[in-house]
Amino acid sequence: MTTTMTEASTSADTLLRLATPADIPALEALIVASVRGLGAGYYTPDEIESGLRYVFGVDSQLIADGTYFVIDGPSGPVACGGWSKRKTLFGGDQRKSGLDSVLDPKESPARIRAFFVDPAWARRGLASRLLDACATAARTAGFRALELAATLPGVPFYTALGFIAHERTDVPLPDGTHHPIVRMTRLI
């Protein structure tokens, strides 16, 4: 199922829509639950907590750009994720520094950013719905490819959807921990 930037799509008891600034507190709570719940077994507890402190969080620029989606369940957000026409590949507001320049869609891939699912709602196709909405919107904006920095629990999901892994990197964080990610791409 695809959606445009202004359409909402429903599936059973969920609603796909664009995020608004009013969603930020609920999204931050969702991100914490997702990282702690789905990251266990892939990352150490120290890597999870460090990632939450320094990497994972809402990137408010995505919301301002109208490129960040939320899937609401009966009690609020159960999944979120977006795409970006900007250079930043990963990280929330706490990771930002300086200008986030706009990419030329003829030269660069769009970025797939900040996908998080409530562990109680995992493996129900929500991330696939988000990715479909992002790919459609990025293609409409003129992009021909997607790029992302996958967390380790996300690698199997993105691989199953046709993304190709190019590089595994350990991102150094200010507290001395390292957070492993995998850079991946796919044509759209």
TATAZI-V91550 format. One record per residue. N is the residue number from 1. OMEGA is omega in whole degrees, 0 to 359 (999 if undefined). NEAR is the number of other ideal C-beta (glycine too) atoms within 12 Angstrom. D_LAST is the distance of its C-alpha to the last C-alpha in whole Angstrom. Layout:
BEGIN
N&OMEGA&NEAR&D_LAST + N&OMEGA&NEAR&D_LAST
END
This chain:
BEGIN
1&177&22&15 + 2&177&22&13 + 3&171&26&15 + 4&182&20&16 + 5&184&25&17 + 6&180&13&21 + 7&172&17&21 + 8&177&20&22 + 9&178&25&21 + 10&175&16&24 + 11&183&24&24 + 12&184&18&27 + 13&179&14&29 + 14&180&29&26 + 15&176&24&24 + 16&181&41&21 + 17&174&30&21 + 18&177&34&21 + 19&175&39&23 + 20&177&22&26 + 21&179&19&29 + 22&180&16&31 + 23&191&27&29 + 24&180&25&29 + 25&179&17&32 + 26&179&27&31 + 27&178&40&27 + 28&178&26&29 + 29&178&23&31 + 30&181&39&28 + 31&179&41&27 + 32&180&26&30 + 33&181&29&30 + 34&183&37&27 + 35&180&38&27 + 36&184&25&31 + 37&184&22&30 + 38&179&33&27 + 39&179&34&28 + 40&182&18&31 + 41&177&15&31 + 42&182&24&29 + 43&175&31&30 + 44&176&17&34 + 45&178&16&36 + 46&178&18&36 + 47&179&33&32 + 48&183&32&31 + 49&177&22&34 + 50&177&27&33 + 51&178&42&29 + 52&181&32&30 + 53&191&23&33 + 54&187&28&31 + 55&190&39&27 + 56&178&42&26 + 57&179&31&26 + 58&169&38&25 + 59&186&38&24 + 60&177&28&25 + 61&178&30&23 + 62&178&42&20 + 63&179&28&22 + 64&180&21&24 + 65&182&28&20 + 66&183&24&20 + 67&181&37&17 + 68&184&42&18 + 69&175&48&19 + 70&167&40&21 + 71&179&46&22 + 72&169&31&26 + 73&182&25&28 + 74&183&14&32 + 75&180&14&33 + 76&184&22&30 + 77&176&38&27 + 78&177&37&26 + 79&177&44&22 + 80&178&48&20 + 81&182&46&17 + 82&177&48&15 + 83&181&43&13 + 84&174&40&14 + 85&183&34&14 + 86&187&34&17 + 87&183&23&18 + 88&182&36&19 + 89&181&32&18 + 90&175&35&20 + 91&178&35&23 + 92&182&32&25 + 93&182&25&27 + 94&181&21&30 + 95&187&28&28 + 96&171&21&27 + 97&177&9&29 + 98&182&9&29 + 99&177&10&27 + 100&188&24&23 + 101&181&13&22 + 102&180&21&19 + 103&172&27&16 + 104&183&16&16 + 105&177&24&12 + 106&185&12&13 + 107&189&14&14 + 108&174&25&12 + 109&171&36&9 + 110&179&42&10 + 111&170&41&12 + 112&192&45&12 + 113&162&46&16 + 114&175&47&19 + 115&179&45&18 + 116&179&46&22 + 117&174&38&23 + 118&182&34&27 + 119&179&24&28 + 120&181&18&30 + 121&182&32&27 + 122&176&23&25 + 123&175&17&23 + 124&178&21&23 + 125&182&23&19 + 126&179&39&19 + 127&176&39&17 + 128&176&27&14 + 129&178&35&15 + 130&181&46&15 + 131&178&41&11 + 132&179&29&10 + 133&180&41&12 + 134&180&44&10 + 135&179&36&7 + 136&181&27&8 + 137&179&37&11 + 138&177&37&9 + 139&178&23&7 + 140&179&22&10 + 141&175&30&12 + 142&179&19&10 + 143&181&33&8 + 144&181&22&5 + 145&178&28&5 + 146&176&42&7 + 147&178&37&10 + 148&172&42&13 + 149&185&38&17 + 150&167&41&18 + 151&182&42&21 + 152&177&30&23 + 153&181&32&23 + 154&184&39&19 + 155&179&24&18 + 156&178&19&19 + 157&182&29&17 + 158&177&34&13 + 159&180&19&14 + 160&180&17&15 + 161&172&29&11 + 162&176&18&10 + 163&179&30&10 + 164&178&21&13 + 165&180&23&16 + 166&186&20&17 + 167&171&18&20 + 168&183&18&22 + 169&171&20&24 + 170&182&19&27 + 171&178&27&27 + 172&180&16&31 + 173&187&26&32 + 174&181&15&35 + 175&178&16&37 + 176&176&12&37 + 177&176&23&35 + 178&181&21&31 + 179&181&37&28 + 180&175&29&26 + 181&178&34&22 + 182&177&31&19 + 183&185&28&17 + 184&178&35&13 + 185&176&29&10 + 186&174&29&7 + 187&174&17&4 + 188&999&28&0
END
